[in-house]
Amino acid sequence: MRGFGFPIGPFELRDMAGVDVAWRNRQGRLLELSEREQRCDWIDKLYAAGRHGQKTGLGFYCYTPGCAGFMAGAIVGAASPAMEYCAP
């Protein structure tokens, strides 16, 4: 995203705001979500794993010294959470 002039990407932004905040928002709107959005459970998986973003040191990215950066793929079972979101 930085290549397009954005200061941060959507996953970094989510980590800053908090995965737990996104999860609570999702739970409040669950009945209003489309079938496709309901299948998209990567926020649920990150939340269940305790990866709440920068405040816990883990979210989509790892924020502790020595980490490799983007780490959510192993949790959600995809190379990128966006790939799972886009599944039909």
N, CA, C and O atoms as CSV, one atom per row, in Angstrom:
chain,resi,resn,atom,element,x,y,z
A,1,MET,N,N,0.814,-1.191,0.000
A,1,MET,CA,C,0.000,0.000,0.000
A,1,MET,C,C,0.863,1.262,0.000
A,1,MET,O,O,0.474,2.296,-0.544
A,2,ARG,N,N,2.026,1.159,0.613
A,2,ARG,CA,C,2.905,2.332,0.623
A,2,ARG,C,C,3.294,2.740,-0.788
A,2,ARG,O,O,3.501,3.923,-1.059
A,3,GLY,N,N,3.394,1.768,-1.689
A,3,GLY,CA,C,3.722,2.051,-3.077
A,3,GLY,C,C,2.661,2.890,-3.771
A,3,GLY,O,O,2.937,3.527,-4.787
A,4,PHE,N,N,1.447,2.894,-3.226
A,4,PHE,CA,C,0.359,3.692,-3.774
A,4,PHE,C,C,0.187,5.015,-3.033
A,4,PHE,O,O,-0.772,5.747,-3.277
A,5,GLY,N,N,1.118,5.321,-2.127
A,5,GLY,CA,C,1.087,6.595,-1.427
A,5,GLY,C,C,0.372,6.579,-0.081
A,5,GLY,O,O,0.254,7.622,0.562
A,6,PHE,N,N,-0.106,5.415,0.357
A,6,PHE,CA,C,-0.750,5.335,1.664
A,6,PHE,C,C,0.313,5.164,2.743
A,6,PHE,O,O,1.290,4.447,2.529
A,7,PRO,N,N,0.144,5.806,3.898
A,7,PRO,CA,C,1.163,5.697,4.938
A,7,PRO,C,C,1.227,4.298,5.565
A,7,PRO,O,O,2.302,3.858,5.975
A,8,ILE,N,N,0.088,3.595,5.645
A,8,ILE,CA,C,0.050,2.231,6.158
A,8,ILE,C,C,-1.029,1.466,5.402
A,8,ILE,O,O,-1.896,2.063,4.764
A,9,GLY,N,N,-0.967,0.153,5.480
A,9,GLY,CA,C,-1.960,-0.681,4.830
A,9,GLY,C,C,-3.119,-1.017,5.755
A,9,GLY,O,O,-3.093,-0.665,6.934
A,10,PRO,N,N,-4.137,-1.695,5.232
A,10,PRO,CA,C,-5.333,-1.983,6.023
A,10,PRO,C,C,-5.079,-2.916,7.207
A,10,PRO,O,O,-5.750,-2.800,8.233
A,11,PHE,N,N,-4.123,-3.839,7.082
A,11,PHE,CA,C,-3.862,-4.752,8.195
A,11,PHE,C,C,-3.085,-4.053,9.303
A,11,PHE,O,O,-3.314,-4.320,10.482
A,12,GLU,N,N,-2.174,-3.167,8.937
A,12,GLU,CA,C,-1.478,-2.367,9.950
A,12,GLU,C,C,-2.466,-1.464,10.681
A,12,GLU,O,O,-2.385,-1.302,11.898
A,13,LEU,N,N,-3.392,-0.883,9.936
A,13,LEU,CA,C,-4.405,-0.024,10.541
A,13,LEU,C,C,-5.268,-0.808,11.512
A,13,LEU,O,O,-5.588,-0.318,12.595
A,14,ARG,N,N,-5.648,-2.029,11.132
A,14,ARG,CA,C,-6.460,-2.875,12.009
A,14,ARG,C,C,-5.696,-3.211,13.277
A,14,ARG,O,O,-6.275,-3.227,14.364
A,15,ASP,N,N,-4.399,-3.481,13.150
A,15,ASP,CA,C,-3.587,-3.755,14.336
A,15,ASP,C,C,-3.509,-2.540,15.254
A,15,ASP,O,O,-3.510,-2.681,16.477
A,16,MET,N,N,-3.441,-1.349,14.666
A,16,MET,CA,C,-3.380,-0.134,15.480
A,16,MET,C,C,-4.694,0.090,16.224
A,16,MET,O,O,-4.691,0.431,17.407
A,17,ALA,N,N,-5.806,-0.099,15.535
A,17,ALA,CA,C,-7.122,0.092,16.163
A,17,ALA,C,C,-7.426,-1.037,17.132
A,17,ALA,O,O,-8.074,-0.825,18.157
A,18,GLY,N,N,-6.965,-2.224,16.813
A,18,GLY,CA,C,-7.174,-3.386,17.669
A,18,GLY,C,C,-8.052,-4.428,16.998
A,18,GLY,O,O,-9.168,-4.138,16.569
A,19,VAL,N,N,-7.535,-5.636,16.915
A,19,VAL,CA,C,-8.312,-6.747,16.376
A,19,VAL,C,C,-9.510,-7.014,17.275
A,19,VAL,O,O,-10.575,-7.400,16.794
A,20,ASP,N,N,-9.340,-6.808,18.585
A,20,ASP,CA,C,-10.449,-7.012,19.513
A,20,ASP,C,C,-11.588,-6.023,19.252
A,20,ASP,O,O,-12.756,-6.365,19.438
A,21,VAL,N,N,-11.264,-4.819,18.830
A,21,VAL,CA,C,-12.285,-3.826,18.492
A,21,VAL,C,C,-13.050,-4.268,17.243
A,21,VAL,O,O,-14.276,-4.169,17.190
A,22,ALA,N,N,-12.314,-4.757,16.238
A,22,ALA,CA,C,-12.954,-5.259,15.019
A,22,ALA,C,C,-13.842,-6.464,15.327
A,22,ALA,O,O,-14.926,-6.600,14.760
A,23,TRP,N,N,-13.384,-7.335,16.225
A,23,TRP,CA,C,-14.154,-8.523,16.598
A,23,TRP,C,C,-15.463,-8.129,17.285
A,23,TRP,O,O,-16.521,-8.678,16.980
A,24,ARG,N,N,-15.384,-7.172,18.215
A,24,ARG,CA,C,-16.611,-6.719,18.899
A,24,ARG,C,C,-17.583,-6.092,17.912
A,24,ARG,O,O,-18.791,-6.316,17.997
A,25,ASN,N,N,-17.066,-5.316,16.986
A,25,ASN,CA,C,-17.900,-4.708,15.957
A,25,ASN,C,C,-18.571,-5.798,15.124
A,25,ASN,O,O,-19.766,-5.716,14.841
A,26,ARG,N,N,-17.814,-6.810,14.736
A,26,ARG,CA,C,-18.354,-7.915,13.938
A,26,ARG,C,C,-19.442,-8.664,14.705
A,26,ARG,O,O,-20.477,-9.008,14.134
A,27,GLN,N,N,-19.218,-8.914,15.977
A,27,GLN,CA,C,-20.213,-9.635,16.776
A,27,GLN,C,C,-21.517,-8.846,16.885
A,27,GLN,O,O,-22.602,-9.427,16.886
A,28,GLY,N,N,-21.404,-7.533,16.976
A,28,GLY,CA,C,-22.592,-6.684,17.057
A,28,GLY,C,C,-23.382,-6.628,15.762
A,28,GLY,O,O,-24.580,-6.346,15.777
A,29,ARG,N,N,-22.720,-6.892,14.641
A,29,ARG,CA,C,-23.368,-6.807,13.332
A,29,ARG,C,C,-23.570,-8.171,12.678
A,29,ARG,O,O,-23.970,-8.229,11.515
A,30,LEU,N,N,-23.308,-9.259,13.381
A,30,LEU,CA,C,-23.276,-10.591,12.783
A,30,LEU,C,C,-24.553,-10.933,12.023
A,30,LEU,O,O,-24.485,-11.507,10.936
A,31,LEU,N,N,-25.695,-10.598,12.566
A,31,LEU,CA,C,-26.957,-10.932,11.903
A,31,LEU,C,C,-27.206,-10.074,10.668
A,31,LEU,O,O,-28.007,-10.443,9.809
A,32,GLU,N,N,-26.531,-8.939,10.572
A,32,GLU,CA,C,-26.701,-8.035,9.434
A,32,GLU,C,C,-25.728,-8.332,8.289
A,32,GLU,O,O,-25.880,-7.793,7.193
A,33,LEU,N,N,-24.737,-9.182,8.535
A,33,LEU,CA,C,-23.723,-9.469,7.535
A,33,LEU,C,C,-24.271,-10.368,6.438
A,33,LEU,O,O,-25.147,-11.199,6.676
A,34,SER,N,N,-23.746,-10.190,5.245
A,34,SER,CA,C,-24.121,-11.073,4.135
A,34,SER,C,C,-23.528,-12.463,4.391
A,34,SER,O,O,-22.680,-12.640,5.266
A,35,GLU,N,N,-23.985,-13.425,3.622
A,35,GLU,CA,C,-23.475,-14.791,3.782
A,35,GLU,C,C,-21.968,-14.831,3.558
A,35,GLU,O,O,-21.249,-15.516,4.285
A,36,ARG,N,N,-21.493,-14.105,2.562
A,36,ARG,CA,C,-20.059,-14.045,2.270
A,36,ARG,C,C,-19.294,-13.434,3.443
A,36,ARG,O,O,-18.237,-13.936,3.826
A,37,GLU,N,N,-19.818,-12.368,4.004
A,37,GLU,CA,C,-19.149,-11.726,5.131
A,37,GLU,C,C,-19.154,-12.630,6.364
A,37,GLU,O,O,-18.199,-12.616,7.140
A,38,GLN,N,N,-20.196,-13.400,6.550
A,38,GLN,CA,C,-20.255,-14.317,7.691
A,38,GLN,C,C,-19.217,-15.425,7.572
A,38,GLN,O,O,-18.673,-15.875,8.580
A,39,ARG,N,N,-18.936,-15.869,6.344
A,39,ARG,CA,C,-17.916,-16.914,6.132
A,39,ARG,C,C,-16.516,-16.396,6.400
A,39,ARG,O,O,-15.602,-17.177,6.664
A,40,CYS,N,N,-16.348,-15.119,6.336
A,40,CYS,CA,C,-15.051,-14.474,6.505
A,40,CYS,C,C,-14.712,-14.395,7.997
A,40,CYS,O,O,-15.042,-13.411,8.659
A,41,ASP,N,N,-14.069,-15.409,8.511
A,41,ASP,CA,C,-13.888,-15.483,9.964
A,41,ASP,C,C,-12.452,-15.241,10.425
A,41,ASP,O,O,-12.089,-15.646,11.529
A,42,TRP,N,N,-11.635,-14.595,9.607
A,42,TRP,CA,C,-10.243,-14.407,10.002
A,42,TRP,C,C,-10.091,-13.496,11.210
A,42,TRP,O,O,-9.159,-13.682,11.993
A,43,ILE,N,N,-10.973,-12.516,11.390
A,43,ILE,CA,C,-10.929,-11.684,12.604
A,43,ILE,C,C,-11.250,-12.552,13.819
A,43,ILE,O,O,-10.630,-12.406,14.872
A,44,ASP,N,N,-12.225,-13.461,13.668
A,44,ASP,CA,C,-12.572,-14.369,14.765
A,44,ASP,C,C,-11.375,-15.236,15.149
A,44,ASP,O,O,-11.120,-15.457,16.333
A,45,LYS,N,N,-10.639,-15.727,14.148
A,45,LYS,CA,C,-9.487,-16.592,14.408
A,45,LYS,C,C,-8.360,-15.827,15.098
A,45,LYS,O,O,-7.748,-16.334,16.037
A,46,LEU,N,N,-8.090,-14.620,14.637
A,46,LEU,CA,C,-7.047,-13.813,15.286
A,46,LEU,C,C,-7.443,-13.482,16.724
A,46,LEU,O,O,-6.611,-13.546,17.629
A,47,TYR,N,N,-8.702,-13.131,16.934
A,47,TYR,CA,C,-9.188,-12.800,18.282
A,47,TYR,C,C,-9.064,-14.011,19.203
A,47,TYR,O,O,-8.582,-13.893,20.329
A,48,ALA,N,N,-9.499,-15.171,18.723
A,48,ALA,CA,C,-9.442,-16.392,19.531
A,48,ALA,C,C,-8.006,-16.774,19.882
A,48,ALA,O,O,-7.756,-17.368,20.930
A,49,ALA,N,N,-7.070,-16.433,19.009
A,49,ALA,CA,C,-5.657,-16.734,19.251
A,49,ALA,C,C,-5.003,-15.701,20.174
A,49,ALA,O,O,-3.818,-15.820,20.489
A,50,GLY,N,N,-5.760,-14.693,20.609
A,50,GLY,CA,C,-5.210,-13.666,21.492
A,50,GLY,C,C,-4.375,-12.629,20.783
A,50,GLY,O,O,-3.638,-11.874,21.418
A,51,ARG,N,N,-4.486,-12.590,19.469
A,51,ARG,CA,C,-3.697,-11.642,18.664
A,51,ARG,C,C,-4.525,-10.393,18.442
A,51,ARG,O,O,-5.181,-10.250,17.411
A,52,HIS,N,N,-4.496,-9.490,19.409
A,52,HIS,CA,C,-5.354,-8.313,19.406
A,52,HIS,C,C,-4.701,-7.081,18.821
A,52,HIS,O,O,-5.260,-5.989,18.927
A,53,GLY,N,N,-3.543,-7.215,18.211
A,53,GLY,CA,C,-2.901,-6.076,17.564
A,53,GLY,C,C,-1.680,-5.582,18.311
A,53,GLY,O,O,-1.065,-6.322,19.078
A,54,GLN,N,N,-1.338,-4.343,18.083
A,54,GLN,CA,C,-0.117,-3.775,18.663
A,54,GLN,C,C,-0.109,-3.833,20.182
A,54,GLN,O,O,0.949,-4.008,20.786
A,55,LYS,N,N,-1.269,-3.690,20.805
A,55,LYS,CA,C,-1.322,-3.664,22.269
A,55,LYS,C,C,-0.874,-4.981,22.902
A,55,LYS,O,O,-0.428,-4.993,24.049
A,56,THR,N,N,-0.991,-6.099,22.159
A,56,THR,CA,C,-0.544,-7.392,22.682
A,56,THR,C,C,0.769,-7.844,22.049
A,56,THR,O,O,1.323,-8.874,22.432
A,57,GLY,N,N,1.262,-7.079,21.086
A,57,GLY,CA,C,2.500,-7.429,20.402
A,57,GLY,C,C,2.292,-8.347,19.209
A,57,GLY,O,O,3.231,-8.615,18.459
A,58,LEU,N,N,1.071,-8.830,19.029
A,58,LEU,CA,C,0.718,-9.702,17.910
A,58,LEU,C,C,-0.651,-9.339,17.382
A,58,LEU,O,O,-1.578,-9.062,18.143
A,59,GLY,N,N,-0.761,-9.346,16.078
A,59,GLY,CA,C,-2.031,-9.138,15.394
A,59,GLY,C,C,-1.850,-9.749,14.014
A,59,GLY,O,O,-1.479,-10.917,13.896
A,60,PHE,N,N,-2.105,-8.978,12.981
A,60,PHE,CA,C,-1.745,-9.418,11.634
A,60,PHE,C,C,-0.227,-9.464,11.520
A,60,PHE,O,O,0.329,-10.293,10.800
A,61,TYR,N,N,0.434,-8.560,12.240
A,61,TYR,CA,C,1.890,-8.473,12.256
A,61,TYR,C,C,2.392,-8.758,13.655
A,61,TYR,O,O,1.639,-8.703,14.628
A,62,CYS,N,N,3.676,-9.063,13.741
A,62,CYS,CA,C,4.338,-9.253,15.024
A,62,CYS,C,C,5.083,-7.964,15.363
A,62,CYS,O,O,5.785,-7.408,14.519
A,63,TYR,N,N,4.930,-7.498,16.585
A,63,TYR,CA,C,5.512,-6.221,16.995
A,63,TYR,C,C,6.584,-6.376,18.069
A,63,TYR,O,O,6.914,-5.404,18.749
A,64,THR,N,N,7.124,-7.559,18.233
A,64,THR,CA,C,8.201,-7.747,19.190
A,64,THR,C,C,9.523,-7.860,18.436
A,64,THR,O,O,9.538,-8.285,17.281
A,65,PRO,N,N,10.628,-7.486,19.070
A,65,PRO,CA,C,11.926,-7.550,18.392
A,65,PRO,C,C,12.225,-8.966,17.888
A,65,PRO,O,O,11.977,-9.952,18.581
A,66,GLY,N,N,12.756,-9.042,16.684
A,66,GLY,CA,C,13.128,-10.315,16.100
A,66,GLY,C,C,12.037,-11.009,15.307
A,66,GLY,O,O,12.267,-12.085,14.755
A,67,CYS,N,N,10.860,-10.419,15.238
A,67,CYS,CA,C,9.759,-11.031,14.477
A,67,CYS,C,C,9.937,-10.792,12.984
A,67,CYS,O,O,10.681,-9.907,12.561
A,68,ALA,N,N,9.237,-11.602,12.198
A,68,ALA,CA,C,9.378,-11.551,10.747
A,68,ALA,C,C,8.360,-10.648,10.068
A,68,ALA,O,O,8.309,-10.632,8.839
A,69,GLY,N,N,7.559,-9.904,10.793
A,69,GLY,CA,C,6.569,-9.023,10.162
A,69,GLY,C,C,5.204,-9.662,10.085
A,69,GLY,O,O,4.632,-10.031,11.110
A,70,PHE,N,N,4.664,-9.801,8.866
A,70,PHE,CA,C,3.322,-10.345,8.674
A,70,PHE,C,C,3.279,-11.786,9.148
A,70,PHE,O,O,4.055,-12.617,8.678
A,71,MET,N,N,2.389,-12.086,10.064
A,71,MET,CA,C,2.360,-13.402,10.689
A,71,MET,C,C,0.983,-14.054,10.700
A,71,MET,O,O,0.862,-15.187,11.166
A,72,ALA,N,N,-0.051,-13.395,10.210
A,72,ALA,CA,C,-1.415,-13.893,10.367
A,72,ALA,C,C,-1.737,-15.078,9.487
A,72,ALA,O,O,-2.685,-15.805,9.786
A,73,GLY,N,N,-1.000,-15.312,8.420
A,73,GLY,CA,C,-1.316,-16.390,7.494
A,73,GLY,C,C,-1.436,-17.746,8.160
A,73,GLY,O,O,-2.329,-18.521,7.821
A,74,ALA,N,N,-0.561,-18.046,9.095
A,74,ALA,CA,C,-0.605,-19.339,9.773
A,74,ALA,C,C,-1.850,-19.472,10.644
A,74,ALA,O,O,-2.380,-20.571,10.801
A,75,ILE,N,N,-2.312,-18.381,11.202
A,75,ILE,CA,C,-3.487,-18.412,12.073
A,75,ILE,C,C,-4.754,-18.634,11.270
A,75,ILE,O,O,-5.599,-19.444,11.650
A,76,VAL,N,N,-4.889,-17.925,10.171
A,76,VAL,CA,C,-6.136,-17.995,9.404
A,76,VAL,C,C,-6.125,-19.085,8.351
A,76,VAL,O,O,-7.156,-19.347,7.732
A,77,GLY,N,N,-4.990,-19.728,8.131
A,77,GLY,CA,C,-4.913,-20.814,7.173
A,77,GLY,C,C,-4.863,-20.356,5.728
A,77,GLY,O,O,-5.324,-21.070,4.837
A,78,ALA,N,N,-4.313,-19.179,5.482
A,78,ALA,CA,C,-4.190,-18.650,4.122
A,78,ALA,C,C,-2.915,-17.835,4.046
A,78,ALA,O,O,-2.379,-17.410,5.070
A,79,ALA,N,N,-2.436,-17.620,2.854
A,79,ALA,CA,C,-1.236,-16.808,2.678
A,79,ALA,C,C,-1.508,-15.368,3.084
A,79,ALA,O,O,-0.602,-14.668,3.535
A,80,SER,N,N,-2.732,-14.929,2.930
A,80,SER,CA,C,-3.141,-13.587,3.315
A,80,SER,C,C,-4.592,-13.627,3.734
A,80,SER,O,O,-5.402,-14.277,3.073
A,81,PRO,N,N,-4.951,-12.941,4.827
A,81,PRO,CA,C,-6.359,-12.916,5.223
A,81,PRO,C,C,-7.268,-12.391,4.105
A,81,PRO,O,O,-8.429,-12.787,4.011
A,82,ALA,N,N,-6.742,-11.506,3.265
A,82,ALA,CA,C,-7.556,-10.967,2.179
A,82,ALA,C,C,-7.955,-12.061,1.200
A,82,ALA,O,O,-9.035,-11.999,0.612
A,83,MET,N,N,-7.102,-13.061,1.017
A,83,MET,CA,C,-7.426,-14.159,0.114
A,83,MET,C,C,-8.649,-14.921,0.615
A,83,MET,O,O,-9.521,-15.296,-0.168
A,84,GLU,N,N,-8.704,-15.143,1.919
A,84,GLU,CA,C,-9.848,-15.848,2.485
A,84,GLU,C,C,-11.102,-14.977,2.376
A,84,GLU,O,O,-12.191,-15.494,2.127
A,85,TYR,N,N,-10.961,-13.678,2.556
A,85,TYR,CA,C,-12.099,-12.771,2.477
A,85,TYR,C,C,-12.712,-12.771,1.086
A,85,TYR,O,O,-13.929,-12.659,0.941
A,86,CYS,N,N,-11.885,-12.894,0.075
A,86,CYS,CA,C,-12.344,-12.792,-1.302
A,86,CYS,C,C,-12.939,-14.104,-1.846
A,86,CYS,O,O,-13.436,-14.144,-2.971
A,87,ALA,N,N,-12.884,-15.159,-1.049
A,87,ALA,CA,C,-13.391,-16.457,-1.528
A,87,ALA,C,C,-14.896,-16.365,-1.763
A,87,ALA,O,O,-15.619,-15.773,-0.962
A,88,PRO,N,N,-15.361,-16.946,-2.857
A,88,PRO,CA,C,-16.809,-16.885,-3.152
A,88,PRO,C,C,-17.627,-17.740,-2.220
A,88,PRO,O,O,-18.851,-17.791,-2.343
